[in-house]
Amino acid sequence: MDNDLSPVYLCDSADLQEGGLAVPFDVAHGGENLRAFAVRFEGRVHAYLNRCAHVPMEMDWQPNRFFDDSGQWLLCATHGATYAPDTGHCVAGPCSGAQLVRIELIEAAGQVHWQPTGALRPIAF
């Protein structure tokens, strides 16, 4: 297995607009290849596995749309779980108290990279 934990390029900073569409990407986690997403909230970038903490289903209600109409909360399309975009904590709905699996991002020099860990890896081709 490759032990490289170097940051992985995700997108240009301009691709993540405040409260806008997410940038999707794929990761290996727990022996599965899963979708993840990155968003911008209050000027900072955040990323999570695209899996609701209530039922392990993808959350976006339309492709790459996670924010509610106010741009303040991430919503799960299946059961309406509501998450804080900056922490991934569930604040309302059937998953109250749980949280999304966070993926660390690094934003510098106009680019966003995600940081692999022992549990989150790039997908091997």
Solvent accessible surface area in square Angstrom, and as a share of the most:
residue,aa,sasa,rsa
1,M,204,0.91
2,D,104,0.54
3,N,120,0.62
4,D,79,0.41
5,L,80,0.40
6,S,59,0.38
7,P,64,0.41
8,V,47,0.27
9,Y,110,0.42
10,L,22,0.11
11,C,7,0.04
12,D,65,0.33
13,S,20,0.13
14,A,77,0.60
15,D,79,0.41
16,L,2,0.01
17,Q,110,0.49
18,E,97,0.44
19,G,24,0.23
20,G,26,0.25
21,L,90,0.45
22,A,5,0.04
23,V,25,0.14
24,P,47,0.29
25,F,18,0.08
26,D,63,0.33
27,V,0,0.00
28,A,26,0.20
29,H,49,0.22
30,G,71,0.69
31,G,86,0.83
32,E,86,0.39
33,N,105,0.54
34,L,24,0.12
35,R,90,0.33
36,A,1,0.01
37,F,1,0.01
38,A,0,0.00
39,V,1,0.00
40,R,32,0.12
41,F,15,0.06
42,E,122,0.55
43,G,45,0.44
44,R,165,0.60
45,V,17,0.10
46,H,9,0.04
47,A,0,0.00
48,Y,0,0.00
49,L,3,0.01
50,N,7,0.04
51,R,61,0.22
52,C,7,0.04
53,A,42,0.33
54,H,70,0.31
55,V,48,0.28
56,P,87,0.54
57,M,87,0.39
58,E,95,0.43
59,M,0,0.00
60,D,37,0.19
61,W,107,0.37
62,Q,89,0.40
63,P,112,0.71
64,N,43,0.22
65,R,102,0.37
66,F,3,0.01
67,F,12,0.05
68,D,30,0.16
69,D,149,0.77
70,S,72,0.47
71,G,15,0.15
72,Q,86,0.38
73,W,99,0.35
74,L,0,0.00
75,L,53,0.27
76,C,3,0.02
77,A,56,0.43
78,T,55,0.32
79,H,93,0.42
80,G,38,0.37
81,A,0,0.00
82,T,21,0.12
83,Y,0,0.00
84,A,14,0.11
85,P,1,0.01
86,D,56,0.29
87,T,55,0.32
88,G,0,0.00
89,H,82,0.37
90,C,7,0.04
91,V,72,0.42
92,A,47,0.36
93,G,41,0.40
94,P,67,0.42
95,C,9,0.05
96,S,80,0.51
97,G,67,0.65
98,A,38,0.30
99,Q,90,0.40
100,L,4,0.02
101,V,63,0.36
102,R,84,0.31
103,I,2,0.01
104,E,92,0.41
105,L,29,0.14
106,I,75,0.38
107,E,68,0.30
108,A,62,0.48
109,A,109,0.85
110,G,45,0.44
111,Q,72,0.32
112,V,0,0.00
113,H,47,0.21
114,W,7,0.02
115,Q,45,0.20
116,P,3,0.02
117,T,52,0.30
118,G,65,0.62
119,A,63,0.49
120,L,9,0.05
121,R,38,0.14
122,P,56,0.35
123,I,32,0.16
124,A,98,0.76
125,F,234,0.97
